Amino acid sequence: MQEHRLMGAAEVAETLGVSKPYAYKLIRRLNEELESSGCMFIPGKVNRAYLEEKFFKLPEEKVDEDAGL
């Protein structure tokens, strides 16, 4: 099965382990963030890469410039 760039509420719910109604709330919030940054979106869908970045990307370790690392 081909993985699409956009995810619907059912797939978001399954991926995050949340209810479908809560998935819709998350999609709405993520799309508001995208809209405020000037990106286009489709209501009821969210960009897979954006969702994965927001939920699964770990913060990068801060490099100590004084230590030369």
Buried (B, 14 or more C-beta within 10 A) or exposed (E): EEEEEBBBBEBBBEBBEBEEEEBBEBBEEBBEEBEEEEEEBEEEBBBBEBBEEBEEEEEEEEEEEEEEE
